[in-house]
Amino acid sequence: MAVDTESNGLDNRWHPDSKTMGISISGPGVRAVNFPLRYVAHNIDPLLEQPLFDVIQNHSRVVMHNAKHDIQALRDFGIELKNTDYFDTMLGVHWINEELQSKSLDYCSTAYGGQPKNRPDLMKKIIKTMGWGMIPVELINAYAANDAYITGELYERIIGQFQKEGYEKGLWQVEREFIDLINRMELLGVEIDTDLCEAEAMIGRGRMDEIVGKLGGLNPSSPQDMEELFLKQLGLPVHHETDKGNPSFDKDAMEYYEAILERRLDPTAQLVFEYRGWQKTVSSNYEAYLKLLGTDGALHPNYKLHGARTSRLSCEKPNLQQIPRSSTKRWNGNLKRAFVPRIGYRLWEADYSNLEMRIAAAYSGDPRLIDTFNSGRNLFNDMAALLRGATYSDQDRDDCKTLTYATLYGAGIDRIKDIFGISYDEARDKRNDFFGTYEGIASKTRHAGRVARGRGYVKVWTGRRRHFGKEAPTHKAFNAIIQGGGAEILKRKMLILDKMIDWDECKMLLTVHDSIVFEIKQGREEYWHRIIRKVMTDVGSLHQGFSRLPFSIDIKEFGAKKCGCESCRG
């Protein structure tokens, strides 16, 4: 049975006026139909509501597109799917085709040969002017019923491939448990210091105006001015072009340029880099936190299980994956201080140390990396000593870190040349030195690329695949194994901890990069820290290949160093 829900457009994680307006269903031999429940008029007979709810709760398989949302919407009527074998077509498509441009129902349905959404122009105008809750039932009925129908149709088109790739049982059961955990974390949310956010946003906007003045009125957020600054004044290469043949400054291009700008000592480059830093932090963090704060005084992030080509989570509204682990940069150095504990609690972050590099060591069997981790030495100190000699400097260490992650993320010689501002030959030598020193990484990188090109995918340790189509960058195949493997480790440790914490003294609030943020009752930190450390460091029990080296975590206070009492919070 395919099920779709319609709401009044308000966030059902925190908005007190959010409500589910109707439910539509479709299935083999069943005409797709919408059941209006809370509209202004023409709702179904209240006596029919409970039988409808019972049918959904007791059905053998309920299919939804974006189950994380629909599960919460159904709970608005007391409908629980905990014991129901539900399926999410959005995640199903993502698992078998990560390269698909969009995972929306409309796009996925048509991409797999189905019908598009049925949203007439009149309906679009009503949504824009008055909101979802004011759509007349006669308009919503056809739209909602069609959504349920094309969801069921999409399920029939993808389930065979989903099962063929081995996802139907174990892996999908893990994902269902994870959806439930993420939903609870989102509902709980995390509180913020609104005064600090307002002050930092004001400082950032002021500094951005100063920088524009110093750049002669050129604005580093304007595509036209960026072309002048990046390409003409700084002489940076065109990363790629738009469909119209103009230099592109999209997300991928800006990540490329900012990696170069950070290392350039040129005053213009540093000003542009600082402007971009303030711009992202102010708009995506401080101002976004204030704008998206729930009426309960907490932020409720929207974690997207389909947002990355690997199995990593992404996050939006707000994006709490952009919180840096640590930073000396003025524009985001105070960012963690924006988060505050509830009264009587403290915030703590349990962060894996060099998780991706440890996975790389385990997969590659590189003896030098394994020796570094088993001895407990600092990874990048060891790298600097091997690549730069015993008299390495702090800059050498930083360069090694930059080179390592750039290489693991698939950077070629041209990219290394641009990042470090060196010649092609110097970049080639730098890359060759790295691969010559860590031959296991070099061998595994080449092997993963060959596998991706030959069979069209690589696997992480759980058996989940990362697909590579004809145009996909197979030079990033080893990185996909590392990133995907790290995400799967974190996911399973979160599920184990979910069953061990009491959600009173110890609550799981966020996951950021390779870390988990907890809110722990004052006086009980040591007890819960022991449990968290024991669970998270025992990675070897997940997969035999990880047992050859230790996995360590750092547990440190997260957010504002306030005890949570009313006087400190004030």
Residue pairs with C-beta under 8 A, 6 or more apart in sequence:
1 25
1 26
1 27
1 30
1 55
1 56
1 59
1 61
1 62
1 63
1 152
2 25
2 26
2 27
2 32
2 62
2 63
2 64
2 148
2 149
2 151
2 152
2 155
3 23
3 24
3 25
3 56
3 62
3 63
3 64
3 70
3 74
3 148
3 151
4 23
4 24
4 25
4 64
4 65
4 70
4 144
4 147
4 148
4 151
5 20
5 22
5 23
5 24
5 69
5 70
5 73
5 74
6 20
6 21
6 22
6 23
6 24
6 34
6 132
6 140
6 144
7 18
7 19
7 20
7 21
7 73
7 132
8 17
8 18
8 19
8 21
8 131
8 132
8 133
9 127
9 131
9 132
9 133
10 17
10 18
10 19
11 18
11 294
11 300
12 18
12 20
12 69
12 72
12 73
12 76
13 72
13 186
13 187
13 189
13 294
13 300
13 302
14 187
14 189
14 294
14 295
14 296
14 298
14 300
15 294
15 295
16 295
18 76
19 38
19 76
19 133
20 37
20 38
20 73
20 74
20 76
20 77
21 36
21 37
21 38
21 39
21 132
21 133
21 140
22 34
22 35
22 36
22 37
22 38
22 39
22 140
22 144
23 34
23 35
23 37
23 52
23 56
23 74
23 77
24 32
24 33
24 34
24 35
24 144
24 145
24 147
24 148
25 32
25 33
25 35
25 55
25 56
25 148
26 32
26 33
26 145
26 148
26 149
26 151
26 152
27 152
28 152
32 145
32 146
32 148
32 149
32 152
33 141
33 145
33 148
34 140
34 141
34 142
34 143
34 144
34 145
34 148
35 44
35 48
35 52
36 42
36 43
36 44
36 137
36 140
36 141
37 43
37 44
37 49
37 77
39 133
39 135
39 136
39 137
39 140
40 134
41 137
42 137
42 138
43 137
44 52
49 77
53 77
53 78
53 79
56 62
56 74
56 79
56 81
57 79
57 80
57 81
57 84
58 84
59 84
60 85
61 84
61 85
61 86
61 87
62 81
62 84
62 85
62 86
62 87
63 86
63 87
63 88
63 89
63 151
63 152
63 155
64 70
64 71
64 86
64 87
64 88
64 89
64 151
65 88
65 89
65 90
65 105
65 108
65 147
65 151
65 154
66 88
66 90
66 105
67 86
67 87
67 88
67 90
67 91
67 179
68 88
68 179
68 182
68 183
68 305
71 81
71 86
71 179
71 180
71 183
72 183
72 187
74 80
74 81
82 180
86 176
87 155
87 159
87 172
88 179
89 105
89 108
89 151
89 154
89 155
89 158
90 103
90 105
90 108
90 306
91 175
91 305
91 306
92 155
92 158
92 159
92 162
93 100
93 103
93 108
93 112
93 154
93 158
94 100
94 103
94 305
94 306
95 162
95 165
95 167
95 464
95 465
96 158
96 161
96 162
96 165
96 467
97 467
98 309
98 466
98 467
99 309
99 467
99 469
99 472
100 107
100 108
100 111
101 107
102 108
103 306
105 117
105 147
105 150
105 151
105 154
106 116
106 117
108 154
109 115
109 116
109 117
109 150
109 151
109 153
109 154
110 116
112 154
112 157
112 158
113 157
114 150
114 153
114 154
114 157
115 146
115 149
115 150
115 153
116 150
117 143
117 146
117 147
117 150
118 142
118 143
118 146
118 147
119 143
120 139
120 143
122 139
123 135
123 139
123 140
123 143
126 134
126 135
126 136
126 139
127 135
162 168
165 465
166 463
167 464
171 462
171 463
171 464
174 462
174 491
174 492
174 495
175 305
177 495
177 498
178 305
178 491
178 494
178 495
179 305
181 494
181 495
181 498
181 508
182 303
182 305
182 313
185 303
185 508
185 509
185 510
185 511
186 300
186 301
186 302
186 303
187 300
188 298
188 507
188 509
189 294
189 296
189 298
189 299
189 300
189 301
189 509
190 298
190 299
190 339
190 347
190 509
190 510
190 517
190 519
191 297
191 298
191 299
191 339
191 340
191 341
191 342
192 289
192 293
192 298
192 299
192 338
192 339
192 340
193 337
193 338
193 339
193 340
193 560
194 289
194 290
194 293
196 334
196 337
196 338
196 560
197 285
197 286
197 287
197 289
197 290
197 338
198 286
198 290
200 281
200 282
200 286
200 334
200 338
201 282
201 286
201 287
201 290
204 278
204 279
204 281
204 282
204 286
204 331
205 278
205 282
207 274
207 278
207 331
208 275
208 278
208 279
208 282
211 220
211 271
211 272
211 274
211 275
211 278
212 218
212 219
212 220
212 275
214 271
215 229
215 268
215 271
215 272
215 275
218 225
218 228
218 229
219 225
220 226
220 229
220 272
220 275
220 276
220 279
221 275
221 276
221 279
223 249
226 249
227 247
227 249
229 268
229 272
230 236
230 247
230 249
230 257
230 272
231 237
231 238
231 247
233 268
234 261
234 264
234 266
234 268
234 269
234 272
236 257
236 260
236 418
237 418
238 247
238 248
239 247
239 248
239 252
239 253
239 256
239 257
240 248
240 252
240 253
241 247
241 248
242 248
247 253
249 257
254 276
256 415
256 418
258 273
258 276
259 406
259 418
259 419
260 269
260 418
260 419
260 421
261 269
261 270
261 272
261 273
261 276
262 273
263 402
263 419
263 420
263 421
264 270
264 273
264 421
274 330
274 331
277 329
277 331
277 332
278 331
280 322
280 331
281 331
281 332
281 335
282 331
284 318
284 319
284 322
285 318
285 322
285 323
285 332
285 335
285 338
286 335
286 338
288 317
288 318
288 319
289 299
289 318
289 338
292 299
292 300
292 317
292 318
293 299
294 300
299 318
299 320
301 315
301 316
301 317
301 318
301 319
301 320
301 510
302 315
302 316
302 317
303 313
303 314
303 315
303 511
304 313
304 314
304 315
304 316
305 313
307 313
307 314
307 315
307 316
308 314
308 483
308 487
309 466
309 480
310 466
310 480
310 483
310 484
310 487
311 460
311 464
311 484
311 487
311 488
311 491
312 483
312 484
312 486
312 487
313 321
313 487
313 511
314 321
315 321
320 510
320 512
321 512
321 513
323 335
323 336
323 512
323 513
324 332
324 335
325 351
325 513
325 515
327 333
327 335
336 558
336 559
336 560
337 559
337 560
338 559
338 560
339 347
339 517
339 558
339 559
339 560
340 347
340 559
340 560
340 562
340 564
340 569
341 347
341 519
341 559
341 560
341 562
341 563
341 564
342 519
342 564
343 564
343 565
343 566
343 569
344 521
344 522
344 564
344 565
345 519
345 520
345 521
345 522
345 564
346 519
346 520
346 522
346 525
346 557
346 563
346 564
347 509
347 517
347 518
347 519
347 520
347 557
347 558
347 559
347 560
348 517
348 518
348 519
348 520
348 525
348 529
348 555
348 556
348 557
348 558
349 512
349 515
349 516
349 517
349 518
349 555
349 556
349 557
349 558
350 515
350 516
350 517
350 518
350 532
350 533
350 536
350 553
350 554
350 555
351 513
351 514
351 515
351 553
351 554
351 555
351 556
352 358
352 486
352 489
352 490
352 514
352 515
352 536
352 551
352 552
352 553
353 552
353 553
353 554
354 373
354 379
355 486
355 489
355 490
355 514
355 551
356 408
356 482
356 483
356 486
356 514
357 369
357 379
357 404
357 408
358 373
358 546
358 549
358 551
359 481
359 482
359 485
359 486
359 489
359 546
360 366
360 369
360 408
360 441
360 444
360 478
360 482
361 369
361 370
361 373
361 440
361 549
362 545
362 546
362 548
362 549
363 444
363 478
363 481
363 482
363 485
363 545
364 438
364 440
364 441
364 443
364 444
365 440
365 548
366 438
366 439
366 440
366 441
367 440
368 382
368 386
368 437
368 438
368 440
369 379
369 438
369 440
369 441
370 548
370 549
372 379
372 382
373 379
373 549
373 550
374 549
374 550
376 550
380 397
380 400
380 401
380 404
381 397
383 397
383 400
383 401
383 404
383 437
384 392
384 396
384 397
384 399
384 400
385 392
386 437
387 396
387 400
387 433
387 434
387 437
388 396
388 399
388 400
399 420
402 419
402 420
403 416
403 420
403 430
403 431
403 434
404 434
406 415
406 416
406 419
407 416
407 431
407 434
407 435
407 441
408 441
408 478
408 479
408 482
409 476
409 479
410 473
410 475
410 476
410 478
410 479
411 419
412 475
413 424
413 427
413 428
413 431
414 424
414 427
416 422
416 427
416 430
416 431
417 423
417 424
417 426
417 427
420 426
420 427
420 430
422 430
434 441
435 441
435 442
435 445
436 442
441 478
444 478
445 475
445 477
445 478
447 478
448 458
448 477
448 478
448 480
448 481
449 474
449 475
449 477
449 478
451 458
451 477
452 458
452 466
452 468
452 472
452 474
452 477
452 480
453 468
453 474
456 467
456 468
456 469
457 465
457 466
457 467
457 468
458 465
458 466
458 468
458 477
458 478
458 480
458 481
459 465
459 466
459 481
460 466
460 480
460 481
460 484
460 485
460 488
461 485
461 488
461 542
461 543
461 545
461 546
462 488
464 484
464 488
466 477
466 480
466 481
466 484
468 474
468 477
486 514
489 539
489 542
490 511
490 514
490 516
492 542
493 516
493 535
493 536
493 539
494 508
494 511
494 516
496 535
497 508
497 516
497 531
497 532
497 535
497 536
498 508
500 531
500 535
501 507
501 508
501 518
501 528
501 531
504 521
505 520
505 521
505 524
505 527
505 528
506 518
506 519
506 520
506 521
506 524
506 528
507 518
507 519
507 520
508 516
508 517
508 518
509 517
509 518
509 519
510 516
510 517
511 517
516 532
516 536
517 558
518 528
518 532
520 528
520 529
522 563
522 564
529 555
532 553
532 555
533 553
533 555
536 551
536 553
537 550
537 551
537 552
537 553
539 546
539 551
540 546
540 547
540 551
562 568
562 569
